[in-house]
Amino acid sequence: MTITPVRHSCTRGPLIAVEGITGVGKTYLTHRALEALGDQAPDDTAPGANPLLLDGFSQRADGRPGLGDALLRALREASAGDPFLRGGTPLAETWLLLAIKRYDLDTVTAELSHGRAVVEGRSVDTTAVCQALLLHPDAPDAALETARALLDFASAYRPLPDLTILITDDARAAIARTQQRDQRVLTQEQATFMGEACALYERLAATDPARYRVVDRRTVDEHQAAELIRAWIHDARTGLDCVREPWQGPEARCMCCGRRADLAPA
């Protein structure tokens, strides 16, 4: 007989990830969506008010204190300026990137516990996609299998996001935006890597439609995209389950509300 926890609605806020290759407009569209949420809920007590935005890797400034940023600086130094933090040891880099994402969760647990929504600018999905491609550069199916395995591994050490918003586009358009924004020309190898990552993100999202929502900029304009993101973030507050440290078993207390699970035979 299997013992399973009985579901309860939790008072915590949702953990939301925004994913996609560089140049698809993640930062711009997320800020537009959050500004719209703030306009609708001007005080901190209103549902959906003032989500906390946790910067993605590329937005973090060097020198900021904290274990997560110290680990990120080490990866940057080892990659010698590679925009995808590739230092030649993909498995070791995978564990460091997942350690950063665990650290990020630790830093926002108090906010989630007070009912605040937290939006991660890249989460464990980015690590799964990029590192799977490095491990299987010429085998898309093997990369997809590895990406899913890396997410399973990550979920043993921290809960996955309640909602993952994937922003996607034609890879060539994203590459053009990246080059214009950063005032640099990507090498052919870097552009190819971005195109493969774009395809793998979309394939990975299709394997878990309950967690992913996809904004395809090939079919919607920026106004529609920002509105979709706003609505998904707003609606993510409802029906949240308690979250527990995965290794502590089903009887562990919720990381946010402290409630212990009621167990029932399955």
N, C-alpha and C positions, 0 to 999 in steps of 0.2 A: 504494500500500500504506500502510495506517494503522498507526502504531506506538502500542501501548497499554501501560501499566504492568501488570506481573504483580502480582496481589493477594498481600499478605502480612498476617498477623495482627500487629497492633501492640501494644506493651505499654502504650500510653497509657490514660488514663481517658476515659470518654465525656463528651461535651458535650450536656447535656440542657436543653431550654427548657420552661418552663411558661407557657402562654398562656391568654388568655380576657379577656373584658371585666371591668372593675372590678365587684366585688360577687359574683363567682361562688365566691369562697372560695379563690383561688389560694394566698395566703400561709398561711392556716390549714391547708389540706389538705396543702400541701407540708411545712410544719413537722411535722405529724403523721406523714407518711410518713418523713421523715428521722429523727425520733425513734425510730420503729420499726426503721429500719435500724441506728441506733446501738445499740439494745438487743440486736439480733441479732449485731452485730459490735463488741464492746466495745474492741478494740484496733486501732491504726492499720494493722496489717499484714494484717488479715482482709479478704477480698474484699468490696467494697461498703461498707467502713467509712468513716464520717465524710465524706460528700460535702461539698464546699464550696458554699455557697449565695451566689450573686451577686445582690444586691438588685435588684429592678426599679426603674424610674424613680421611682415614687411613694414608695418607702421610703428614698430617699437624703436625707440631711440636708444642708441648705445649709451651705457653709463648709468641707466636707471637701476636703482638697487632692487635686488630680489633674485631668488634662485632661478626662476624661469628665464630671466634676461641674461643671467650669467651663463646658463647652458646655451642659450641662443648665440651669445657672443662667441662661445667656443666653437659652435658649428660654423658660424660665419668665418672665423679665422681659419678653420680647417678646410673650408671650401674655396678659399682664396678668391673671394668675390663672385663666385658662381651664383646667379640669381635664384637658383633652386636649391641652394645649400648642399650641393653634392660634393662631398669630400673624398669619395672613392671607397668608403666603407659603409655601404647602404644598410646593413643589418644593425651595426652599432649606432648609426645615425637614426635609425627607426626607433630604437629604445630611448635615445635622448629626446627625440621629438615627442614621443608618447609621455615621457617624464614631464616635459614642459606642459603638456595638456592636463596631466594630473595636477601639477602645481597650480595651473590656472583655475581648475575646479576648486581647489582648496581656498584660493583667494576670494572666490565669489560665493562660497556656501552660505556665509552669513546673509548676503543680499538675497539669495534665493529663499532662505529661511524666513525672511521678513516679507515674502510675497512678491519680490521684485523680479521682473523678467530680466534675464541676462542673455545678451546676444554676442556670441563668439564670432569674431571675424576670422574664420577658418577654425576647424576643430580636428577631431581625429580622422575625419574622412580625407582631408588633405594629405595627412601622413600616410594613410592606407593607399591612396591612389598613386602618389608620387613615388613612394618607396617600392610599391609593387612593380611599377614600370622600370625602376632601376634594376630590380631583381630579374625581371623578364622583359628585356627591351624589345625583343622581336617575337613575342608570343602573347597576343592580346587575351586569349582565353586563359592562359596560365596567370597573367597579370590580374585578371578579374577574380580568379579563384584565390589568389594570394591577398588581394585587397580585402575580400570578405573574411579571410582567415585573420588578417591583421585587425580588423574591426572586432572580431570575436575575441581575440587576445586582449585588445584594449578594454573591452567591456568587462573583463575579469578584474580590472584595476580601477575603473571609474565608470559610472553610468554613461551610456551614450546620450547625445542630445535628445530631448523630447521631439524636436522638430529640426530637420535639416533642409534649408532652402538652398537649392542649387540654381545658380544663375549661369546660363550657358549662352553661347552664340557661335556663329561661324568662327572657327579658330583664326582664320586670316584677319577678320575684323578685330579680334582681340589682340592679335600680334601687332597690328597697325596702331591701335590705341596705346599699347604698352611702349612701343618705340617712340611715339610722339610724346607721351607723358614723361618718360625717363630720359629722353634725348640720347638714346643709344640704339644701335642696330644689333638685333639679335643675330647670332650665328645660325647657319642652316640647321645645325644639330639642336640648338636651343628652340628654334621654331618648330622643328619636328617633334621635340619632346612636348611642347605645349599642345600641339595638335593631338598627339596620342593621349595626353592627360585629359583633354576635353572629351574625347570619345570614351575614355574609361570612366570618367565621372558620370556620364549619361548612362552607361551600361550598369554601373553600380547602383545608381538611383532607381533603375528599373527593377532591381532585385528586392527593393524594400519600399514599396509605394506607401506603406502606412507611416513611415518616418519622413520620407522625402516629399518636398513640393518643388516643382521645377518651373523656373521662369526662363523661357526661351526668347531671347531678344531678336531672333529671326522672325518671330510671329507677333510680338507686342512692342509698342514703343516705350520710351522711358517713363512716361506718365502712367501707363497701364502697369508696367513692371513695378514701379514704386508702390502703386495702390495694392497690387497683389501681395507684396511683401508686408505692407502695413496691415492688411486684413489677416494674413496668416499669423503675424506676431500677436495681434490683438486676440485672435481666437484661440491661440495656444494656451491661454490661461485656464481653460475649462477642462475638467475631467482628468486632472493630473493625479497619478498614483504616487504613493510614497516611494522614496529612493533609498536604497540601503547599500552599504559597502558590499560589493559583490562577494568578497571572500569570507564575510561573516555569516553567511547562510541566511535562510528565510526568516529566522527568529530575530534578526538584528533590528535595532531601532532605526527609524527613518533618519537620514542624515540631516533633514531640515526641520521636521516638526517633532521629532523624538518619539513618535508613536511606535510601539512594538507591534509587530504583525500578529493578527489572529490567524491561527493555523487551522486548516480543515483537510480531511482526507480527500484525495482526488480519485 
